[in-house]
């Protein structure tokens, strides 16, 4: 997952959490507002009921229904009170008033209800004792509708909904703009990655061309050294040996001639080694003999035991591929000699119908391949670049104390098949 995609997913999660929090906060505010409105309404009704009940004590003592009804008329100015009644001390009803629009609802009843307050979904019921000189002389009861309370609550919820809708719209707009910016950055990033990949491919092609020219130059120099310098050294040795035979056995000059001939022999073999390293002509005898020769020249001198595992029959590789794999093995063995402190090296060559796999494994001290990060040696970089130029790849497995294994896998290109990166011309 790219960084832009991760950012977008995080933004969606944050938006979901934010909207959930806003919704819960809105519900909490609505519930709190309903509680406060109901409490305020109940307190107002209790205060008004208590005041009316205190003024009506005399009417209840004298059983004056008209005076009691006059007292109840004070509730008519309130749209919330739908029914009110006075009850005598024995619990019987003295008088009552009812709102015209409440004809279909249940009445308070002919008997005084228990004292207290009771909330239902749509109304409030209040029953208070009427006291005179500390003695209960009757009961005042009423029913009050909560319609106005719900209207106020609806207005409050509507205001919250409007605010929430504005917040959601603002968040949606901000999210949309951010998504656009992220999409633009993602397009720019992909464009940059494409350009970088193209640049790397061009650089790899340039390196491949440079390596090809360099190998050709090595080949030319090796031939020049072998043909010209080799011929000169051979002719000088023949002439010196001819002069040596004409000298007396005890002559000191003969001994000097023998020393010079020995030095020329060493120079001749040194010249052959240099020419072979510049251009391994041994590859013309096959890839397996070339690897055997290379391992013998590098590892035998260092006192490192080695063995070669080759699946038979091993095909004749394309010269360009054979040279690339030879250089990779050469670099791997040079690293073993210089850095691994190994005692044994295994070189394995395997093939399938479509690929060739080469492994160079040692039992040396190894290194922390996972912890190296981007800090790698130029030899490892060179091996990777050579493998990629052959359309293959290199994997390096190593841990401190457990040796190192270099594994190269490239597409199989035989001597008769077109080389990697070329096209077979059709007539």
Secondary structure, DSSP 8 states (H G I E B T S, - for coil): --HHHHHHHHHHHHHHHHHHHHHHHHHHHHHHHHHHHHHHHHHHHHHHHHHHHHHTHHHHHTT-HHHHHHHHGGGGG-SSEEEEEEEETTSBEEEEEE-GGGTTS----SB---SEEEE-SSEEEEEEEEEETTEEEEEEEEEEE-HHHHHHHHHHHHHHHHHHHHHHHHHHHHHHHHHHHHHHHHHHHHHHHHHHHHHHHHHHHHHHHHHHHHHHHHHHHHHHIIIIIHHHHHHHHHHHHHHHHTS-TT-HHHHHHHHHHHHHHHHHHHHHHHHHHHS-GGGGG-HHHHHHHHHIIIIIHHT-EEEEEE-SS---B-HHHHHHHHHHHHHHHHHIIIII--SEEEEEEEE-SSEEEEEEEE-S----TTT-TT---HHHHHHHHHHHHTT-EEEEEE-TTS-EEEEEEEE--BTTS--TT------
